[in-house]
Amino acid sequence: MEKRLENMLLAIWTVSLVATAGSLYFSEVRGYIPCEMCWYQRILMYPIVVIGAVAFFRKDFRAAVYTLALSVIGGLISLYHYGIQKLPALQDSAPSCGQVSCTGAYINWFGFVTIPFLALTSFIIIAVVSLLMLKRQKETN
């Protein structure tokens, strides 16, 4: 049972690490300037890397509460950000985001995969795994 929880922590850490590396790749290597909403998503993803790493090495399965909270909030921001990129009704009411428009899309793979979509996918995976961890912990207690 504990091995399964360890694997779940490893999954959370891996997904958050890949998402963080991807965001840094887009900004530091490709030169894409993050918009304000991208920064909010980063603010919520980056701590999951640290929490996930510490929790994995300490076998602290209670960290799922924190990763769940951060991923749900980050996922909601990503969902809204994706919406203002893809839905014309939301674009018209989108807030001004500073230097870089939040409605712009640096990438648009397959016509739907944008940077907020990638972040949303990561946040969803982390949230689902965190929920599964909490459920499994509840079952064992």
N, C-alpha and C positions, 0 to 999 in steps of 0.2 A: 504494500500500500504506500509506504513512504517513498519507494522508488518512483512510483507514478507521480507523486506530488513533486519530487525533485525534477522529473522530466518536464512537468508543467512550468516550474520556475525557470528552467533552462529555456523553454519556449518563449516565455515572457521576456526574458533577458535578450534572447537572440533577435526576436522581432523588433524590440525597441532599439537594439544596437544597429540593426540593418536600417531601420527608419532614420535614426540619427545620422548614420554614415551617409545615407542617401541625401538627407537635407544638406549636410555639409558639402557633399559632392556638387549638388546643384548650385550652391552659393559660392563655394570657394574654388571649384575647378571650372564649372561652366560659366561662372560669373553672373548667375541670376540673382538679382537683388530681391530679397524676401519682402513681401508686402506686410502690412501690420498684422493681418490675420494669420499669416504664416508664422510670424514671431510668436503669437499666442499659442499656436499648435506646438511649436518648438519648446516653449516654456513648459508645456505639459508633458511632452515626450521625453525630453532629456533627463528629468529626474527618474523616470522609470528605468533607464539604463542603470543608474546607480543603485536604486532600490532593488532592482532585479538581481544585480551582481552580488550585493551584500546578502540578500535573502538566499540566493542560491548557495553561496559558500558557507553561510551559517545555518542552512537548512531551516530557515524561518518562514514557515508556510503562512503565517499570519500577515505577511506582506501583501498578500492578495487583496486585502481590504484597501490598501493604498494604491496599488496598481489599478484596481477597479475604479476607484474614485477619479484618479487622474485620467484614465482612458475614457471614461464616460463623458467627462467634461470636454476633453480634447476631441472626442468623436462628435459631440454636438457642434463644436466650433468648426470642425472639418466639414461636417454635413452642410452647415450654413454656408461656409466658404465655397464648397462645391456647387451649392444651389445658386449662389450669385454669379458663378461662372457660367452655368449651363441654362438657367431659367430666365428668360427675358423679363418676366414680371418682377423677379427679385433684383435684376440688374438695375432697373430704373430706381429702385429704392435703396440701393447699396450705399453704405456710408462711404465717405471719402477716406481713403486709406493712406494718405500721405504721398511720398515720392512715387511709389509704385501702386498702380491700381489693383485692388483685390479682385476685380472682375477679369483681369487679363490672365492668360494661360501661357506659360513658357513652353509647356509640352501639351500635346493633345493626342496621345497614342491611341490608335484604333477609334478615334472620334469621341472617346469618353474618359480616358485615363489621363487625369491631370495631377499635379502635385497634391492638391487637397484630397483627391480621390485616393492616392497612395497612402496619405496620412490616415484617412478615414479607415481604409482597409487594415492598417496596422493597429489603430485604436480598437477596432472591432475584434480583431484576433486576440489582443491583450485582454479586453473586457470579457470575452467568452471564456478564455482559459482561466482568468481570475475567478469568474463565477463557478466554473467547474471545480476549481481548487477549494473554494469556500463550501460548495456542496459536499465534496468528498470529505473535507474536514468535519463537517457537521455529522455526516454519516458514521464516522469513526468514533465520535465522542459520545 
